[in-house]
């Protein structure tokens, strides 16, 4: 695809492990857990990103 698109890289393995851990904790404790967890991402800037309009 041209131009190459800017994207966000997500560590899907870490996201999956964390989701499974939270799910198991909910099953064991038999209660619903509400969390807001931040898993770092990486911005991959490619050719589709240009300067901000003035």
C-alpha positions as CSV (number, residue, x, y, z in Angstrom):
1,X,0.0,0.0,0.0
2,X,1.3,3.4,-0.9
3,X,2.1,5.4,1.2
4,X,3.0,3.1,4.0
5,X,0.5,3.8,6.8
6,X,1.4,5.0,10.3
7,X,0.2,2.5,12.9
8,X,0.2,1.6,16.6
9,X,2.1,-1.5,17.6
10,X,0.4,-3.4,20.5
11,X,2.0,-6.2,22.4
12,X,-0.8,-8.7,21.8
13,X,0.9,-11.4,24.0
14,X,1.0,-9.1,27.0
15,X,-2.6,-8.0,26.4
16,X,-3.8,-11.6,26.2
17,X,-1.8,-12.7,29.3
18,X,-3.3,-9.8,31.3
19,X,-6.8,-10.5,30.1
20,X,-6.5,-14.2,31.0
21,X,-5.1,-13.3,34.4
22,X,-8.0,-10.9,35.2
23,X,-10.5,-13.5,33.9
24,X,-9.0,-16.2,36.1
25,X,-9.0,-13.9,39.1
26,X,-12.7,-13.2,38.5
27,X,-13.6,-16.9,38.3
28,X,-11.7,-17.7,41.4
29,X,-13.0,-14.9,43.5
30,X,-16.5,-15.2,42.0
31,X,-16.9,-11.4,41.7
32,X,-16.7,-8.9,38.9
33,X,-13.5,-6.9,38.7
34,X,-13.4,-3.5,37.0
35,X,-9.9,-2.3,36.2
36,X,-8.3,0.4,34.0
37,X,-4.9,-1.0,33.1
38,X,-2.5,0.7,30.7
39,X,-0.3,-1.5,28.5
40,X,2.3,0.5,26.6
41,X,2.1,0.8,22.9
42,X,4.5,2.1,20.2
43,X,3.7,4.6,17.5
44,X,5.2,3.5,14.2
45,X,5.4,6.6,12.0
46,X,5.6,5.9,8.3
47,X,5.0,7.9,5.1
48,X,1.3,8.5,5.7
49,X,2.0,11.0,8.5
50,X,2.5,14.6,7.4
51,X,2.8,18.0,9.1
52,X,-0.1,19.4,11.0
53,X,-2.3,21.9,9.0
54,X,-1.7,25.5,9.8
